[in-house]
């Protein structure tokens, strides 16, 4: 025993145990830190991949809607040249194309005054609602050269739900 009443071997043993514990805690801390960084990097990579897939799907959906809008414009023009709009034929055409866009809330045809004259899906075709004051009517009408117009989120008049409008103006 030394002056403090501690065995010299015990003090050394205690010192070695403390140093080993510090070493183990340090290694555990390093492993946890590495694991956290690794998992964080993996999560960022997964989020980036999901974001890319979502972006590609959204781009394809927007392209599909745009092609549908162009087809509707062409059909309206075709009917006008052939002697006038046949409401039943146009409604059937719209319903067929609307069925190909199940993720959309429906197709609408708006006249030059901003009145909904044809509507399918989630809105009765007899609904005569004006959207003449809405940005998704005004901008495509005033700037048809811009092509497809994509609105900010709004609440619709025919469907009282938040939505984003994709619109085109017939510039013929």
C-alpha positions in Angstrom: 0.0 0.0 0.0 1.2 3.5 -0.7 0.6 6.6 1.4 -2.9 7.1 0.2 -4.0 3.6 1.1 -4.3 2.5 -2.6 -2.5 -0.5 -3.9 0.0 0.6 -6.6 -1.1 -2.2 -9.0 -4.8 -1.3 -8.5 -4.1 2.4 -9.4 -2.3 1.2 -12.6 -5.1 -1.2 -13.4 -7.7 1.5 -12.8 -5.7 3.9 -15.1 -5.5 1.2 -17.8 -9.3 0.5 -17.5 -10.1 4.3 -17.7 -7.8 4.6 -20.8 -9.4 1.5 -22.4 -12.9 2.9 -21.7 -12.0 6.2 -23.2 -10.6 4.4 -26.3 -13.8 2.2 -26.6 -16.0 5.3 -26.2 -13.9 7.1 -28.8 -14.2 4.2 -31.2 -17.9 3.9 -30.6 -18.3 7.7 -31.2 -16.3 7.5 -34.4 -18.4 4.5 -35.7 -21.6 6.3 -34.8 -20.4 9.5 -36.5 -19.4 7.5 -39.6 -22.7 5.6 -39.6 -24.7 8.9 -39.3 -22.8 10.5 -42.2 -23.2 7.3 -44.3 -27.0 7.1 -43.6 -27.4 10.8 -44.2 -25.6 10.5 -47.6 -27.8 7.5 -48.5 -31.0 9.4 -47.5 -29.9 12.4 -49.7 -29.2 10.1 -52.6 -32.6 8.3 -52.2 -34.4 11.7 -52.0 -32.6 12.9 -55.1 -33.6 9.8 -57.0 -37.2 10.1 -55.9 -37.1 13.8 -56.9 -35.7 12.9 -60.3 -38.4 10.3 -60.9 -41.1 12.7 -59.7 -39.8 15.4 -62.0 -39.7 13.0 -65.0 -43.3 11.8 -64.3 -44.5 15.4 -63.9 -42.8 16.4 -67.2 -44.5 13.5 -69.0 -47.9 14.3 -67.5 -47.6 18.0 -68.5 -46.5 16.9 -72.0 -49.5 14.5 -72.2 -51.9 17.3 -71.1 -50.4 19.7 -73.6 -50.8 17.3 -76.5 -54.4 16.7 -75.4 -55.0 20.5 -75.4 -53.5 20.8 -78.9 -55.7 17.9 -80.1 -58.8 19.6 -78.6 -57.9 22.9 -80.4 -57.3 21.0 -83.6 -60.7 19.3 -83.3 -62.5 22.5 -82.6 -60.8 24.1 -85.6 -61.7 21.1 -87.8 -65.4 21.3 -86.8 -65.5 25.1 -87.3 -64.1 24.7 -90.8 -66.5 21.9 -91.5 -69.5 24.1 -90.8 -69.7 24.7 -87.1 -69.3 23.0 -83.7 -71.3 19.8 -83.3 -71.8 19.8 -79.5 -72.4 16.1 -79.2 -69.4 15.2 -81.3 -67.2 17.6 -79.4 -68.4 16.4 -76.0 -67.7 12.8 -77.1 -64.2 13.8 -78.3 -63.5 15.6 -75.0 -64.8 12.6 -72.9 -62.6 10.2 -74.9 -59.5 12.4 -74.3 -60.4 13.1 -70.7 -60.6 9.4 -70.0 -57.0 9.2 -71.1 -56.0 11.6 -68.4 -57.4 10.0 -65.2 -55.0 12.1 -63.0 -56.6 15.3 -64.3 -59.8 16.9 -63.0 -61.2 17.2 -66.5 -61.1 19.1 -69.7 -62.9 22.4 -70.3 -63.5 24.5 -73.4 -63.8 28.2 -72.8 -65.3 30.6 -75.3 -63.8 34.0 -76.2 -65.8 35.7 -73.4 -64.4 33.4 -70.8 -67.5 31.2 -70.4 -67.1 27.5 -69.9 -69.0 26.1 -72.9 -67.9 22.4 -72.6 -66.8 20.5 -69.5 -66.3 16.9 -68.7 -65.4 15.1 -65.5 -66.2 16.6 -62.1 -68.3 19.3 -63.7 -71.6 19.2 -65.5 -71.4 20.2 -69.1 -74.4 22.5 -68.5 -72.3 24.5 -66.0 -71.9 28.0 -67.6 -69.3 29.6 -65.4 -67.2 32.6 -66.3 -63.5 32.5 -65.8 -62.9 35.8 -67.7 -61.3 37.3 -64.6 -58.9 34.4 -64.0 -55.2 34.6 -64.8 -55.3 31.2 -66.6 -57.8 32.7 -69.1 -56.3 36.2 -69.4 -52.6 35.3 -69.9 -53.1 32.6 -72.7 -55.6 34.9 -74.4 -53.4 38.0 -74.3 -50.1 36.0 -75.0 -51.0 32.9 -77.1 -47.4 32.8 -78.4 -46.3 31.6 -75.0 -47.8 28.2 -75.6 -48.8 26.2 -72.6 -49.8 28.2 -69.5 -49.3 26.6 -66.1 -51.1 28.5 -63.3 -50.2 28.9 -59.7 -52.3 26.8 -57.3 -55.9 28.1 -57.2 -59.3 27.0 -56.0 -61.5 26.2 -59.0 -65.0 27.6 -59.7 -66.4 24.4 -61.2 -64.6 22.1 -58.7 -64.1 23.7 -55.3 -60.6 22.2 -54.7 -57.0 23.3 -55.0 -55.7 22.8 -58.4 -53.1 23.8 -61.0 -54.6 24.8 -64.4 -52.8 24.0 -67.7 -54.3 26.1 -70.5 -53.7 26.9 -74.1 -55.3 29.5 -76.4 -56.2 28.8 -80.0 -54.1 31.4 -81.8 -55.6 30.8 -85.3 
